[in-house]
Amino acid sequence: MKKGELTINYIIVLILALIVLVAIAIIFRQQIGNFLESIRAVSEPLSSDQLSKTTEELLK
């Protein structure tokens, strides 16, 4: 093998590693999106209708 050449095994390992990294990035992106959506849902202020409805349900 000449200096500067890459073996086919090294190239295959690099391709597999890249595929794994992309898959992990996609999974984390979806999980972070779900997490941020749940935070937004919890932190949104209640409208007056929602507040009165919730209050009525609690007082029953």
N, C-alpha and C positions, 0 to 999 in steps of 0.2 A: 504494500500500500504506500502510495506517495504521500509526502507531507502535504497536509491541507485537504486530503480526501476524507470524505465521511463514509463509514461503512453503512451498508443497508440496514443493519440491526440498529445502529444509532439513529438513523432517520425514522425507522418504524417506532422506536421508543419515543422520539420527540413528537411524532404525530399523535400517538396514543395519549401522551401527557397533555398535549394541547386539547384533544377532545375531552379529556377528563376535566381540565380547567374550565372549558367552555360550559360543560354540563353543570359543574358546581356553581359557576357564575349565574347561570339561568335559574337554578334552584334557589340560590340566595336572593336573587332579584325578586322572584315571586314571593318568597317568604317575607322579605322586607316590605313589599307592597301590601301584603295582607296585614302585616303588623301596623303599618302606617294607617291603613284604612280603618282598622279597629280602634286606633287611637283617635282618629278623626270622628268616628261615630260616638265615642264616649265623650269627647270634649266639646261637641257641638252644643250650643245653648238650646234649651227647650223653648219652644214657642209658647205663647200664653195658652193656646188650646191644649197643647200637650201637658203643660204644667197643671192646668185645672183638671184635666182628665186623670192625671196621675194622682193628684191630691184627692179627688173623689174616690178613686180606687183604694187609696190608703185609709180613708176615713170610713169605709164600709165595714 
